[in-house]
Amino acid sequence: MCRQSYLIAILLIFGWTAGAGAAEPIDIGSRRELFVDQALIERLDGRAELKLHHPEPREIAFTFEKPWEGNASGYPTVFQDGDLYRMYYRGHRYIIDPPPLRQAQSEVVCYAESRDGIHWKKPTLGLFDWPATQDNSGTKENNIIWRGGYETHNFAPFKDANPACPSDQRYKAVGGTTSSNGLLTFKSADGIHWSALSETPVVTTGAFDSHNTVFWDSDRQRYSMYVRYFSEAEFKGLRSIGMSYSTDFKTWSEPVALTYPDSPPQQMYTNQIAPYYRAPHILLGFPTRYVSRPLTEHAKRLEPTVTRAQFAASVSDSGAYTGAEVTDGLFMASRNGLTFHRWDEAFLRPGPEAEGRWIYGDNYQSYGLFETKADVAGLANEISLHFNEGSWRDEMHRLRRYTIRLDGFVSLNAPLSGGEITTKPLTFAGRRLSLNYATSAAGSLRVEIQDAAGNPLPGFSLGDSEELFGDSIDQSVWWKKSTDVSRLVGQEIRLRFVLHDADLFSLRFTD
């Protein structure tokens, strides 16, 4: 295929057409829009900017203390399924002392569940024997749901929302490594009892030794898979992410590397990409960033010092690691599934040195955002997410829950001195404009609706707008004692926001 034909094919795959949207207003209908990129922004004035926010640490949610778990357990997938929260993860343990690095046991796929997304239980399922070892007599009283081949390394389930999905395949999963020659697929009717779906790997181009993810994309009416990928063949170049898609979960496209305009090259392990459940036309990703550093005297003294020395000694013969490698969490967003706006600053930093998360393997985000109640009655729900800590350490390997406000990943922000945003031309549907925003006591936010040329519409000028202040995930905008914007439905408009010491996270026209 010639280069021009290849580029045309890629454009068609991802729904792009020449000149599409160049002169047409963006029809946002009544969908929620987040400020995670500049897709809606025409102009920023004053000191307005897009500001990345960070999750807040909460309680230790989960420990890997069972005999079939251990210090290499990981790659959790979490999703809410009706009234139940489900978690799937790898149970595994490495020995790092004495050297060399080696597996203490085989990998297994484990299951846990919760009724509130905060307190987790490991049910006794009785599906698989855990074999006897010197320290364990063997038992079926465990939460293991799968023991098989290489897919146990990174078994990643999801609940299939495709209306055409057969009932015996309501839950699907992918898993595999280069040792299995690619990713295999699996099915389940209840999320507990699993069987193979594909006889051979469905995607074979990639590295795969990470958390590969897959979901039904209702906005694009296809399955999307994001895989571990290298910028060059044979594990050379940058650790990166590739994207493949399918309409039937059987035949998959050749993976295509993601791109990150205006972001410097960075090494990434996991991807954790999925449609944002409150605005599924936007894909959010939470990759783990890998940074390789020399083992300086300073690096040797970063906690966990003992574990770092043990790890460095255990891998000394491989030449691949020094012991000073570190990992943290990133955030990125996309509207086409291929090009991502990646924030180069960390979404989650490793934190205070004394807490000991400055080592390779920590700060990996689990796959899945899930909504939980706030710890104070009457407050809005929050988004919960897990990060791991205590890697390589049997006594403290665990997941910690973090929370962030609904839509609270990035905001349009301005200091008290003020800033403005003007959107590109839009059309909408709905009777009121709802904002997710927060200000200080002295801060404020006002909204003007303009015509396509930028002229204030009568009754919706900045002078007509009531000054908003407070902190709400659903604040109606008022103009001259009214919130009704229905007479503007179908018209081409622009929105102008004027902020002082304020954050605007999202907007939505709604009835």
N, C-alpha and C positions, 0 to 999 in steps of 0.2 A: 504494500500500500504506500503510495507516495505521501510526502509530508503534508501537502495541501488536503488530500483526501482524509488523512488521519485526523487533522485538526477539525475538519467539517464533521467527521463522525463523532468526535468528542463533544463538539458543540451540540449536536443533536441528542446524544446520550443524556446530557445534563439539561436539556430543555432550553438551550439558548438559540436565538435566531438573529440574523444580522439586523442591527438597528432596533431590536425589540425594546420597547420602553423608552426610546430616545426622546420622543416628543409627547408621549402619553402620560397623563397623571397616574400616580400609583394608587390603585384601588385597594384600600385597606379594609373595606367593608366594615364589619363589626368585630374584626379580630383584634386581639391584643398585640401591641407593638412594644418591643423593648429597645432601649438605647444601648445595645451591645455592639453596634457598629454605626457606620455613617450612612446606612442605606436610605434613611428618610431625611437626612440633614442636608440642607442647601448651604447654610451659613452659620458659623459661630462668631459671635461678637463679644466685645468686652473680655471678661476673664472666664467665660464659659468654656468648659472642657468635658470630655468623657472621662469618668473616674472609675477605676476598678475598685470593687469592694471585696471584703475577705470574710470567710466564715468564722464563727465564734466557737471555740472549743467547749464541749459539754462533758458528759460523763463517759467513763470507759463502758462501752456498750457490749463488748464481746471479747472473750479470751479463748485462746487455742490450747487448752490444757489437757484434752483427751489424748489417750495413747496413740490414736490414729491421726492426731493433729501435730502441732509442734511449731518450731521456729521458722519453717518455710511454708506454712499455711498462707493462703492468700487468694487473690483474684476474686473477691466476693462480687456477686451480682445480687442486687436488692431491688424488688419492685412490689408495689401494692397490688393485691389481687382481691378485689372486693373488700371485705372486712379483715382480710388477712395480709400480713406483710411476709414475703418469702425471701429467704437468703440462701444462695448456693455458693459454695467456696471449696477450694482445694485443701485437703488435709495432707500435710507433709512435714518432714523434718530433715534438716541437714546436720551433719556433725562437722564442726569447724575446729574442734580441739579434742584430741591432737590432730595435726595435719596428716594427710591432705583433706581438702573438702570432699565429702562423700555423702551419699544418701543413707539415712538411718533406716528408711522404710520405703515402701512403695507409696505412690500417690493415690489418693481416693477422692471422690466427690462427695461432699457433705451437705447437709440441709439443716436449716434452722427456720423458726417462724416466730412471729410476734403479733399481738393484737393491737399494739399502739405504735409500733415502729421504734420504741425506746427500750422495752424489756424483751429480751430474746430467750427462747427455749430451744434446746436440741432434742427433738422427739426421738424416742426409741422406736425404730422402724422395723428391725428384724429382717432386713433384706439381704444383707451380706455378712459373712463371717469376717471378723477381724482376726487374722491368723495369730497363733500363739508365738510369743517370743520369750526371751529370758525373763522379761519383766511383765508379761501379760499372758494369761492363760487362754485367750481367744474367746470371742463372744459375738453373738448376733445382737446384743443389746447396745446398739450404736445408731448413729444418725447418717450412716453411709448410704447414698442412693445409687452410686455407680462405681464399679471397679472394672476397668477394661484395659485399654491400651494407652497410647500416648495422649489421647483426648482428655484423660484425667488431669493433665497438667493445666489446662485452661478451659475447662468445660463451662460454656457461657449460655445459659438459658434465657428465654424471653417468652412472654405470653403473646401469642399471635393474634393480633386484632384484625386480621384480614377476614372480612365477612364470608369469604369463600373457603376458609380453612376447614378441612375435615375435622370432625370431633375428636378423632384419635390422635390428631396432631395439634391440638390446641396449644400445647406447650412445645416449643422447639429449642434446639441448642446446636452450637457448633463447638468443635474442639479438635485439636491436633497440632502437630509440630512438623518440622522438616523430616523427622524420623518416620512419620506416618505419610510422608510425601504430600502433605497438605491438610486442609480442613475437611473433616467429616461432619455430617449432620445427624441429628437425633430427634426423636419424637416422644411425646407423652400425652396421655389423655387427662392426667390429674396433677402433673408437676412432680410426682413422686416416683412412679414406675416408668422407667425409660427403656427404649430400645433403639437400635440403629435405624436410621432412615435412608441414608445413602450407603451403597456398597463400596464405593470408592471416593476419594477426596473430590470435592466439588470446586475448590479453589486450590491451585497448586503453585502459583507465583507469589512468593513472599517468604518471610522468615518464620512467622507464626509463634515463636517462643515468647508470647506475651498474652495479654488479655484481648483476644479478637472479639469484636462485638457485632451483633446483628439485630435488626428490628424490622417490623412492617412499617413502612413510611406511608401513612394514609394520605398525606398531602400530595405525594408523587405517585401513589398507587403501585408501589413496588417494594421489594425487600432490599435493604441496603446492608452491606457488610463492610466493616472497617478492620483492616488487618495490619499486623506488624510487617514492616516493609523497609527495605534499605534503598538509599538513593542510587547505589550501584549494586551489581550482582554479587553473589557469594559473600554476603555479610560484610560488604565494603561500603564505605561512605557513611552517610548520616543514618542513624536510627530514625525511621520516619513512619508514615502511615499511608496505606493504600486503600482505595475504595473500589468495591465491586458491587454489582446489583443484579437482581433477578426478578422476574415477574411470577415465577412458579416455584421458587426455592429448590429447583433442580439444576437448571442451567444458569451459570453465572458468567458475567462479563469478566474480561481480563482486568485485574486491578490496575487502577490509575493512581499515581502519586498525588497527594494533596499539595496545594500551594498556599503560601502564606505571604501575600504581598506586604512589603514594607517591614517585614520581620526578619532579623538576622538568622542565619542557620543555627539550629539548636537540635540537640539529641533528645528524642522522645521514645519512651517505652510504650506505655499503655495509651489508649486514645479516649475511651469512655464517651463516645459520641452517641447522641440520641436526640430525637425531637424533644424540645422543651414542652412538657405536658400542658402548660397553660398557653402556649403559642406554638403549636406543632409545625408551623411553616418555618420556624427557626430551629436549626440544629445547634446544640451546645456540646462542646467537647472539653474534657478535663484531663489532658495527657499528663503523664509523669515526665518531668524533665530530668535528664541524666547529665551530670557535670563531672568530668574526670579531672582530678587535680594531682599534682605531685605530693608525695608523702613528706611534707616539710615538718620541721620541729613543731610548728604551730598546729599543723593538721594532726599530728600524733597526740596532741593534748586536748583535742576536742572530744567531749563525751559522745559515745561510750568508748573510753580509751582502751579498756581491756578487750572488749569485743573487736575493736578495730585492729588491734595487734594480732588477735587470734585469726581474724578473717584474712589479714594480709599474709600471715604465715601459711594459711591453708591454701591460698591460691598463688603462692609465690612461684611455683613451677610453670604456671600457665602463661605468665607474662601479660595477661589481659587486664589485671587490676593491680593497683598499688595499695589499696586499703583506704585511700583518701577520696574515693568517689562518693558523691552525695546526690540526693534526689529530692525534688520538691514538686509542687503541683502547679500546673498552668491552667489558663482558661482561654477558650476560643469559641467563635461563633460563625455560622455560615447560613446562607439562604439558598445555596444551590448544591450543597453537599460535597463540593470539590475545592472551592476557594474559601479559606477561613481567615477571618480577622483574628489574629493571635496576639494576645497581650503578652509582652515580653517580661513584665514584672510578675513575680510569683503570685498566684492566687492563694497558695498556702506556703508560708515559709516554714523551715524546720523548727523555728522557735528557740527559746532560751537554751543555751548550751548545756546547762545542768540537767535538762529533761532528756538529753541523750538521743535526739533524732537526727543528728548530723552524721548519718552513715547510709551508704547505698542500701536500698531496700525499704527504707522508711518513707512515709508521706505519700504512699500510693493511694489514690482515691478509688474507692469501690465503684462499680458500675451501677448507676441508678440514683436518681433524686427521688425522695419520697416525702410526702407532707405529713407533719406531726403537729400535735397541739402545743401551744406555748406553755411554758412552765408557770405562767401567771394567768389565772382565770380572766376571761374577758378580752384578752389580747388575740390578735389575728394568728392563724396558723403560721407555721414556719416551714421552710424546706430543710430537711435533714439529709446529711450525707456522712459517709464514713471515710476516715483515713486510718491507715495502719501505723503502728509504732512498735518498737522493740524487736525489729528484725534481727535474726540470728541468735536471739536470746530466749531460751526455752521458758524462763520464768516470767517473762514480761511481754511476749508477743501477743498483740491484741488489736482491736479496733476501737477507735474513739469516735463518738458521734460529734459532729459539728452542725451548726445551724446558720442559716442566712434568711433574710426576709424574703417573702414572695417577690419574685422578679428582681431580687436585690443584688445581682451580680455586677452590674455597671449602672452608673447614673449619669445623667446630664447634671453637672455640678457648677455652681458659681459661688464665690465668696461673698461677704457682705457688701463689698464694693460693686458687685453686680456683673451679670452676663446675660446674653440672649442667644436664642436659637431660632432660626427660621427654617421651616421644613421645605422640602420640594413640593410641587403641586400634588394634591391628594384628592381622592373622592372617598366617601364613607357612607355607611348606613347606620341609623340609630337616632335616638332622641336626645341623648345627653353625652357629654364628654367626661369620662372618668379618668382620674389620675392616681397613680401610686407615687407618693411623694413624701418628703420630710423637710422641715425647716427648723431653724433655731427659733427662740422666742422673738428675736429681732428680725428674723428672716421673713421672706415672702415669695410668692409666686403669682404671676398674673398671666392671662392668656388672651391673645388677640387672634381673631379669625380674619384672614385676608382673602381677596380674590387672587386669581392666578398671577396677576401683575404685581401683587404686593400691596394693594390698597386695602385699608381696613373696611370691612363690610359694615353697613349701618346696623347699630345695635350690638356689634361684637368687637368694637375697638378696644384698645387698651384702657381707655378712660371709662368704658362701660363695664370692664371686668372687675369683679370683686377681688380684693386682695386675699389670697389664701395663705394661711399659716397653720402649722400643726404637723401631724404625722399620721398618714392614713394610706391604706392600700386601695381604697375606693372612695375618692373624693370627687364629687360632682363640681364642675366649673359653673359659676354663676355670672351672668351678664344682666345688669338692670333687673335684678330680682327674679331671673328666670334661668333655668337650665336647658330649655328646649331649643335644640338646634335642628329640628326635623325639617324646617323649611329650606335648609341648605343641602339636604340629601341630593346627590346626583350632580351638584355643582363642583367645579374645580376650585379648590381652596388651598390656602397655605395656613399653617399654624405658627404663631410667633409666641415664644415663651420668654418671659423676663423673670430672672431669678436673682434673689439676694440671700446669701447664706442658706442655700437650698439644694436638694437633690431631687431630680425627677427620674424615676426608674422605668415607668411604662405608662402608656395611655391606651384608651379604648373607647370607641363610640359604641353605645349600647342602648337598648331599650329598658 
